[in-house]
Amino acid sequence: MKTLILFSLVVLSFSGCKDATQAQFKSLGKKHIITQWGCDGKVIGKWESTGNVSNESNSDGWYFEDSKTGKLVEITGSITIELE
C-alpha cells in the first residue's frame, strides 16, 4: 500500500510540471553537447558530457564531466546545451 501511495504522489507531482521541466527530467543521464560561444559568435569550445550538466548556484556557470577526458569542466558565458 505504501508503494502505491508513493507511486501516486510521484505521478501527481510530474503531471503538474511544465513541458520544459518534464524535458529536464527526461534528459537526466543522457549525453549532452555543450558549445561555448565567443563575443564574435565563433565557437570557443565544444564538449560532450558523460551525462548530466549542472548549473552553479548563484552564478551563470555550468559544470559537467567531459566524455573524452573524464575530467570535470566548469564554464561560464554564452553556451548552448543540446541532447546528443
N, CA, C and O atoms as a Tinker XYZ file with bonds, in Angstrom:
   336  protein
     1  N      0.814000   -1.197000    0.000000    73     2
     2  CA     0.000000    0.000000    0.000000    64     1     3
     3  C      0.858000    1.260000    0.000000    63     2     4     5
     4  O      0.550000    2.225000   -0.699000    81     3
     5  N      1.960000    1.250000    0.804000    73     3     6
     6  CA     2.855000    2.406000    0.858000    64     5     7
     7  C      3.477000    2.672000   -0.502000    63     6     8     9
     8  O      3.650000    3.825000   -0.898000    81     7
     9  N      3.815000    1.598000   -1.220000    73     7    10
    10  CA     4.406000    1.748000   -2.552000    64     9    11
    11  C      3.423000    2.402000   -3.508000    63    10    12    13
    12  O      3.801000    3.270000   -4.294000    81    11
    13  N      2.174000    1.994000   -3.444000    73    11    14
    14  CA     1.137000    2.564000   -4.306000    64    13    15
    15  C      0.950000    4.052000   -4.016000    63    14    16    17
    16  O      0.806000    4.852000   -4.940000    81    15
    17  N      0.953000    4.418000   -2.753000    73    15    18
    18  CA     0.798000    5.832000   -2.382000    64    17    19
    19  C      1.991000    6.643000   -2.872000    63    18    20    21
    20  O      1.822000    7.731000   -3.422000    81    19
    21  N      3.197000    6.116000   -2.671000    73    19    22
    22  CA     4.402000    6.811000   -3.124000    64    21    23
    23  C      4.385000    6.979000   -4.642000    63    22    24    25
    24  O      4.691000    8.057000   -5.153000    81    23
    25  N      4.029000    5.916000   -5.361000    73    23    26
    26  CA     3.947000    5.985000   -6.815000    64    25    27
    27  C      2.930000    7.036000   -7.252000    63    26    28    29
    28  O      3.186000    7.802000   -8.181000    81    27
    29  N      1.788000    7.072000   -6.590000    73    27    30
    30  CA     0.743000    8.048000   -6.917000    64    29    31
    31  C      1.229000    9.475000   -6.693000    63    30    32    33
    32  O      0.935000   10.362000   -7.494000    81    31
    33  N      1.968000    9.702000   -5.616000    73    31    34
    34  CA     2.500000   11.034000   -5.346000    64    33    35
    35  C      3.500000   11.452000   -6.412000    63    34    36    37
    36  O      3.505000   12.606000   -6.842000    81    35
    37  N      4.343000   10.528000   -6.839000    73    35    38
    38  CA     5.324000   10.829000   -7.889000    64    37    39
    39  C      4.611000   11.169000   -9.184000    63    38    40    41
    40  O      4.955000   12.152000   -9.841000    81    39
    41  N      3.623000   10.374000   -9.559000    73    39    42
    42  CA     2.867000   10.628000  -10.793000    64    41    43
    43  C      2.167000   11.982000  -10.723000    63    42    44    45
    44  O      2.192000   12.744000  -11.690000    81    43
    45  N      1.554000   12.279000   -9.604000    73    43    46
    46  CA     0.866000   13.559000   -9.458000    64    45    47
    47  C      1.834000   14.734000   -9.512000    63    46    48    49
    48  O      1.508000   15.777000  -10.077000    81    47
    49  N      3.009000   14.578000   -8.936000    73    47    50
    50  CA     3.965000   15.682000   -8.952000    64    49    51
    51  C      4.472000   15.948000  -10.360000    63    50    52    53
    52  O      4.726000   17.099000  -10.717000    81    51
    53  N      4.624000   14.894000  -11.169000    73    51    54
    54  CA     5.077000   15.101000  -12.538000    64    53    55
    55  C      3.966000   15.578000  -13.457000    63    54    56    57
    56  O      4.236000   16.252000  -14.452000    81    55
    57  N      2.736000   15.246000  -13.147000    73    55    58
    58  CA     1.646000   15.640000  -14.030000    64    57    59
    59  C      1.425000   17.149000  -14.019000    63    58    60    61
    60  O      0.853000   17.690000  -14.966000    81    59
    61  N      1.861000   17.830000  -12.979000    73    59    62
    62  CA     1.697000   19.274000  -12.904000    64    61    63
    63  C      2.864000   20.047000  -13.484000    63    62    64    65
    64  O      2.816000   21.275000  -13.541000    81    63
    65  N      3.907000   19.362000  -13.914000    73    63    66
    66  CA     5.106000   20.026000  -14.436000    64    65    67
    67  C      4.864000   20.597000  -15.830000    63    66    68    69
    68  O      4.056000   20.073000  -16.598000    81    67
    69  N      5.554000   21.645000  -16.133000    73    67    70
    70  CA     5.514000   22.221000  -17.471000    64    69    71
    71  C      6.376000   21.363000  -18.397000    63    70    72    73
    72  O      7.155000   20.534000  -17.926000    81    71
    73  N      6.239000   21.558000  -19.709000    73    71    74
    74  CA     6.984000   20.779000  -20.695000    64    73    75
    75  C      8.483000   20.852000  -20.481000    63    74    76    77
    76  O      9.165000   19.831000  -20.564000    81    75
    77  N      9.013000   22.039000  -20.209000    73    75    78
    78  CA    10.458000   22.193000  -20.034000    64    77    79
    79  C     10.958000   21.409000  -18.825000    63    78    80    81
    80  O     12.033000   20.812000  -18.872000    81    79
    81  N     10.193000   21.408000  -17.757000    73    79    82
    82  CA    10.585000   20.667000  -16.563000    64    81    83
    83  C     10.569000   19.171000  -16.836000    63    82    84    85
    84  O     11.464000   18.446000  -16.402000    81    83
    85  N      9.561000   18.712000  -17.548000    73    83    86
    86  CA     9.492000   17.299000  -17.909000    64    85    87
    87  C     10.669000   16.929000  -18.809000    63    86    88    89
    88  O     11.243000   15.851000  -18.662000    81    87
    89  N     11.029000   17.804000  -19.730000    73    87    90
    90  CA    12.161000   17.549000  -20.622000    64    89    91
    91  C     13.461000   17.452000  -19.830000    63    90    92    93
    92  O     14.328000   16.642000  -20.156000    81    91
    93  N     13.600000   18.282000  -18.784000    73    91    94
    94  CA    14.789000   18.201000  -17.942000    64    93    95
    95  C     14.892000   16.828000  -17.292000    63    94    96    97
    96  O     15.967000   16.230000  -17.288000    81    95
    97  N     13.799000   16.322000  -16.748000    73    95    98
    98  CA    13.823000   15.014000  -16.112000    64    97    99
    99  C     14.130000   13.914000  -17.122000    63    98   100   101
   100  O     14.859000   12.974000  -16.804000    81    99
   101  N     13.589000   14.015000  -18.323000    73    99   102
   102  CA    13.827000   13.006000  -19.349000    64   101   103
   103  C     15.277000   13.005000  -19.820000    63   102   104   105
   104  O     15.780000   11.978000  -20.277000    81   103
   105  N     15.953000   14.149000  -19.711000    73   103   106
   106  CA    17.324000   14.250000  -20.202000    64   105   107
   107  C     18.371000   13.782000  -19.198000    63   106   108   109
   108  O     19.546000   13.655000  -19.544000    81   107
   109  N     17.960000   13.524000  -17.960000    73   107   110
   110  CA    18.917000   13.105000  -16.939000    64   109   111
   111  C     19.630000   11.822000  -17.348000    63   110   112   113
   112  O     19.000000   10.840000  -17.739000    81   111
   113  N     20.951000   11.853000  -17.249000    73   111   114
   114  CA    21.756000   10.685000  -17.567000    64   113   115
   115  C     22.095000   10.530000  -19.040000    63   114   116   117
   116  O     22.887000    9.658000  -19.395000    81   115
   117  N     21.516000   11.354000  -19.907000    73   115   118
   118  CA    21.803000   11.267000  -21.335000    64   117   119
   119  C     22.969000   12.191000  -21.685000    63   118   120   121
   120  O     23.199000   13.194000  -21.011000    81   119
   121  N     23.696000   11.846000  -22.738000    73   119   122
   122  CA    24.822000   12.668000  -23.168000    64   121   123
   123  C     24.322000   13.997000  -23.737000    63   122   124   125
   124  O     23.294000   14.052000  -24.411000    81   123
   125  N     25.066000   15.057000  -23.454000    73   123   126
   126  CA    24.749000   16.398000  -23.925000    64   125   127
   127  C     25.934000   16.957000  -24.719000    63   126   128   129
   128  O     27.090000   16.634000  -24.447000    81   127
   129  N     25.628000   17.783000  -25.685000    73   127   130
   130  CA    26.657000   18.528000  -26.417000    64   129   131
   131  C     26.627000   19.949000  -25.865000    63   130   132   133
   132  O     25.593000   20.616000  -25.893000    81   131
   133  N     27.775000   20.403000  -25.362000    73   131   134
   134  CA    27.885000   21.741000  -24.786000    64   133   135
   135  C     28.804000   22.554000  -25.685000    63   134   136   137
   136  O     29.939000   22.157000  -25.948000    81   135
   137  N     28.310000   23.691000  -26.154000    73   135   138
   138  CA    29.097000   24.576000  -27.022000    64   137   139
   139  C     29.229000   25.925000  -26.349000    63   138   140   141
   140  O     28.241000   26.502000  -25.894000    81   139
   141  N     30.455000   26.428000  -26.286000    73   139   142
   142  CA    30.713000   27.752000  -25.714000    64   141   143
   143  C     31.024000   28.708000  -26.859000    63   142   144   145
   144  O     31.822000   28.401000  -27.745000    81   143
   145  N     30.374000   29.882000  -26.824000    73   143   146
   146  CA    30.456000   30.852000  -27.904000    64   145   147
   147  C     31.218000   32.100000  -27.461000    63   146   148   149
   148  O     31.079000   32.556000  -26.326000    81   147
   149  N     32.031000   32.650000  -28.379000    73   147   150
   150  CA    32.727000   33.898000  -28.118000    64   149   151
   151  C     31.841000   35.086000  -28.462000    63   150   152   153
   152  O     30.750000   34.920000  -29.008000    81   151
   153  N     32.314000   36.281000  -28.141000    73   151   154
   154  CA    31.562000   37.511000  -28.431000    64   153   155
   155  C     31.329000   37.698000  -29.928000    63   154   156   157
   156  O     30.356000   38.331000  -30.339000    81   155
   157  N     32.228000   37.144000  -30.735000    73   155   158
   158  CA    32.102000   37.280000  -32.186000    64   157   159
   159  C     31.215000   36.210000  -32.813000    63   158   160   161
   160  O     31.068000   36.161000  -34.034000    81   159
   161  N     30.622000   35.353000  -31.980000    73   159   162
   162  CA    29.735000   34.310000  -32.485000    64   161   163
   163  C     30.447000   33.049000  -32.926000    63   162   164   165
   164  O     29.810000   32.133000  -33.447000    81   163
   165  N     31.761000   32.981000  -32.727000    73   163   166
   166  CA    32.528000   31.794000  -33.098000    64   165   167
   167  C     32.617000   30.841000  -31.912000    63   166   168   169
   168  O     32.558000   31.253000  -30.754000    81   167
   169  N     32.759000   29.567000  -32.229000    73   167   170
   170  CA    32.845000   28.540000  -31.196000    64   169   171
   171  C     34.201000   28.628000  -30.494000    63   170   172   173
   172  O     35.249000   28.593000  -31.139000    81   171
   173  N     34.166000   28.741000  -29.167000    73   171   174
   174  CA    35.386000   28.755000  -28.359000    64   173   175
   175  C     35.749000   27.333000  -27.941000    63   174   176   177
   176  O     36.916000   26.942000  -27.968000    81   175
   177  N     34.727000   26.568000  -27.554000    73   175   178
   178  CA    34.949000   25.194000  -27.120000    64   177   179
   179  C     33.705000   24.368000  -27.329000    63   178   180   181
   180  O     32.589000   24.885000  -27.379000    81   179
   181  N     33.921000   23.059000  -27.450000    73   179   182
   182  CA    32.787000   22.157000  -27.635000    64   181   183
   183  C     33.117000   20.848000  -26.937000    63   182   184   185
   184  O     34.206000   20.299000  -27.109000    81   183
   185  N     32.160000   20.346000  -26.139000    73   183   186
   186  CA    32.363000   19.141000  -25.366000    64   185   187
   187  C     31.139000   18.247000  -25.461000    63   186   188   189
   188  O     30.049000   18.686000  -25.830000    81   187
   189  N     31.346000   16.985000  -25.120000    73   187   190
   190  CA    30.241000   16.040000  -24.951000    64   189   191
   191  C     30.314000   15.562000  -23.511000    63   190   192   193
   192  O     31.356000   15.087000  -23.059000    81   191
   193  N     29.215000   15.689000  -22.799000    73   191   194
   194  CA    29.192000   15.262000  -21.396000    64   193   195
   195  C     28.953000   13.762000  -21.312000    63   194   196   197
   196  O     28.458000   13.137000  -22.249000    81   195
   197  N     29.316000   13.205000  -20.172000    73   195   198
   198  CA    29.041000   11.788000  -19.933000    64   197   199
   199  C     27.595000   11.572000  -19.500000    63   198   200   201
   200  O     27.106000   10.443000  -19.487000    81   199
   201  N     26.925000   12.642000  -19.151000    73   199   202
   202  CA    25.538000   12.534000  -18.684000    64   201   203
   203  C     25.009000   13.888000  -18.298000    63   202   204   205
   204  O     24.753000   14.720000  -19.169000    81   203
   205  N     24.840000   14.130000  -17.037000    73   203   206
   206  CA    24.201000   15.351000  -16.548000    64   205   207
   207  C     25.066000   16.588000  -16.721000    63   206   208   209
   208  O     26.292000   16.527000  -16.636000    81   207
   209  N     24.404000   17.709000  -16.965000    73   207   210
   210  CA    25.026000   19.027000  -16.967000    64   209   211
   211  C     24.315000   19.817000  -15.879000    63   210   212   213
   212  O     23.087000   19.907000  -15.865000    81   211
   213  N     25.092000   20.386000  -14.972000    73   211   214
   214  CA    24.504000   21.096000  -13.836000    64   213   215
   215  C     24.928000   22.548000  -13.834000    63   214   216   217
   216  O     25.993000   22.895000  -14.346000    81   215
   217  N     24.090000   23.398000  -13.257000    73   215   218
   218  CA    24.461000   24.800000  -13.162000    64   217   219
   219  C     24.907000   25.127000  -11.752000    63   218   220   221
   220  O     24.455000   24.527000  -10.777000    81   219
   221  N     25.809000   26.097000  -11.667000    73   219   222
   222  CA    26.314000   26.559000  -10.377000    64   221   223
   223  C     25.224000   27.377000   -9.695000    63   222   224   225
   224  O     24.543000   28.172000  -10.342000    81   223
   225  N     25.063000   27.188000   -8.417000    73   223   226
   226  CA    24.090000   28.009000   -7.704000    64   225   227
   227  C     24.656000   29.414000   -7.537000    63   226   228   229
   228  O     25.848000   29.590000   -7.285000    81   227
   229  N     23.796000   30.400000   -7.678000    73   227   230
   230  CA    24.167000   31.819000   -7.544000    64   229   231
   231  C     25.227000   32.259000   -8.541000    63   230   232   233
   232  O     26.049000   33.120000   -8.228000    81   231
   233  N     25.220000   31.681000   -9.738000    73   231   234
   234  CA    26.184000   32.057000  -10.766000    64   233   235
   235  C     25.630000   31.678000  -12.131000    63   234   236   237
   236  O     24.595000   31.020000  -12.228000    81   235
   237  N     26.323000   32.096000  -13.182000    73   235   238
   238  CA    25.914000   31.697000  -14.533000    64   237   239
   239  C     26.788000   30.559000  -15.059000    63   238   240   241
   240  O     26.796000   30.282000  -16.259000    81   239
   241  N     27.518000   29.905000  -14.169000    73   239   242
   242  CA    28.412000   28.824000  -14.565000    64   241   243
   243  C     27.720000   27.476000  -14.678000    63   242   244   245
   244  O     26.672000   27.235000  -14.080000    81   243
   245  N     28.339000   26.610000  -15.461000    73   243   246
   246  CA    27.843000   25.251000  -15.681000    64   245   247
   247  C     28.993000   24.283000  -15.490000    63   246   248   249
   248  O     30.150000   24.649000  -15.700000    81   247
   249  N     28.694000   23.045000  -15.093000    73   247   250
   250  CA    29.747000   22.049000  -14.968000    64   249   251
   251  C     29.237000   20.677000  -15.383000    63   250   252   253
   252  O     28.047000   20.372000  -15.291000    81   251
   253  N     30.191000   19.852000  -15.848000    73   251   254
   254  CA    29.867000   18.526000  -16.354000    64   253   255
   255  C     31.157000   17.732000  -16.482000    63   254   256   257
   256  O     32.250000   18.292000  -16.392000    81   255
   257  N     31.028000   16.429000  -16.691000    73   255   258
   258  CA    32.180000   15.571000  -16.931000    64   257   259
   259  C     32.350000   15.390000  -18.430000    63   258   260   261
   260  O     31.419000   14.977000  -19.121000    81   259
   261  N     33.543000   15.700000  -18.932000    73   259   262
   262  CA    33.841000   15.558000  -20.356000    64   261   263
   263  C     33.997000   14.075000  -20.692000    63   262   264   265
   264  O     34.769000   13.374000  -20.037000    81   263
   265  N     33.277000   13.590000  -21.702000    73   263   266
   266  CA    33.312000   12.168000  -22.038000    64   265   267
   267  C     34.656000   11.737000  -22.622000    63   266   268   269
   268  O     35.022000   10.566000  -22.515000    81   267
   269  N     35.401000   12.663000  -23.240000    73   267   270
   270  CA    36.714000   12.302000  -23.810000    64   269   271
   271  C     37.779000   12.133000  -22.735000    63   270   272   273
   272  O     38.542000   11.167000  -22.754000    81   271
   273  N     37.828000   13.068000  -21.806000    73   271   274
   274  CA    38.913000   13.082000  -20.822000    64   273   275
   275  C     38.514000   12.529000  -19.462000    63   274   276   277
   276  O     39.376000   12.140000  -18.675000    81   275
   277  N     37.215000   12.490000  -19.176000    73   275   278
   278  CA    36.759000   12.070000  -17.862000    64   277   279
   279  C     36.968000   13.133000  -16.796000    63   278   280   281
   280  O     36.788000   12.871000  -15.607000    81   279
   281  N     37.348000   14.336000  -17.224000    73   279   282
   282  CA    37.625000   15.422000  -16.286000    64   281   283
   283  C     36.418000   16.338000  -16.133000    63   282   284   285
   284  O     35.573000   16.448000  -17.021000    81   283
   285  N     36.368000   16.990000  -14.977000    73   283   286
   286  CA    35.330000   17.975000  -14.708000    64   285   287
   287  C     35.624000   19.236000  -15.510000    63   286   288   289
   288  O     36.751000   19.732000  -15.501000    81   287
   289  N     34.627000   19.749000  -16.193000    73   287   290
   290  CA    34.746000   21.004000  -16.938000    64   289   291
   291  C     33.770000   21.994000  -16.316000    63   290   292   293
   292  O     32.599000   21.674000  -16.113000    81   291
   293  N     34.250000   23.185000  -16.017000    73   291   294
   294  CA    33.406000   24.257000  -15.500000    64   293   295
   295  C     33.548000   25.436000  -16.443000    63   294   296   297
   296  O     34.657000   25.904000  -16.698000    81   295
   297  N     32.413000   25.921000  -16.966000    73   295   298
   298  CA    32.446000   27.035000  -17.917000    64   297   299
   299  C     31.384000   28.064000  -17.563000    63   298   300   301
   300  O     30.454000   27.796000  -16.802000    81   299
   301  N     31.546000   29.228000  -18.129000    73   299   302
   302  CA    30.573000   30.309000  -17.969000    64   301   303
   303  C     30.553000   31.083000  -19.277000    63   302   304   305
   304  O     31.423000   30.891000  -20.126000    81   303
   305  N     29.579000   31.943000  -19.441000    73   303   306
   306  CA    29.481000   32.737000  -20.659000    64   305   307
   307  C     28.325000   32.290000  -21.517000    63   306   308   309
   308  O     27.344000   31.726000  -21.033000    81   307
   309  N     28.458000   32.555000  -22.808000    73   307   310
   310  CA    27.408000   32.183000  -23.762000    64   309   311
   311  C     27.587000   30.735000  -24.171000    63   310   312   313
   312  O     28.567000   30.379000  -24.826000    81   311
   313  N     26.637000   29.906000  -23.783000    73   311   314
   314  CA    26.715000   28.487000  -24.127000    64   313   315
   315  C     25.374000   27.975000  -24.602000    63   314   316   317
   316  O     24.324000   28.543000  -24.303000    81   315
   317  N     25.437000   26.884000  -25.353000    73   315   318
   318  CA    24.223000   26.150000  -25.698000    64   317   319
   319  C     24.422000   24.720000  -25.205000    63   318   320   321
   320  O     25.530000   24.185000  -25.241000    81   319
   321  N     23.346000   24.119000  -24.751000    73   319   322
   322  CA    23.369000   22.745000  -24.271000    64   321   323
   323  C     22.290000   21.987000  -25.027000    63   322   324   325
   324  O     21.117000   22.359000  -24.987000    81   323
   325  N     22.685000   20.925000  -25.714000    73   323   326
   326  CA    21.746000   20.146000  -26.505000    64   325   327
   327  C     21.907000   18.669000  -26.171000    63   326   328   329
   328  O     23.000000   18.215000  -25.831000    81   327
   329  N     20.817000   17.931000  -26.269000    73   327   330
   330  CA    20.922000   16.484000  -26.148000    64   329   331
   331  C     21.549000   15.929000  -27.407000    63   330   332   333
   332  O     21.291000   16.418000  -28.506000    81   331
   333  N     22.363000   14.916000  -27.248000    73   331   334
   334  CA    23.016000   14.296000  -28.401000    64   333   335
   335  C     21.992000   13.636000  -29.284000    63   334   336
   336  O     22.343000   13.056000  -30.311000    81   335
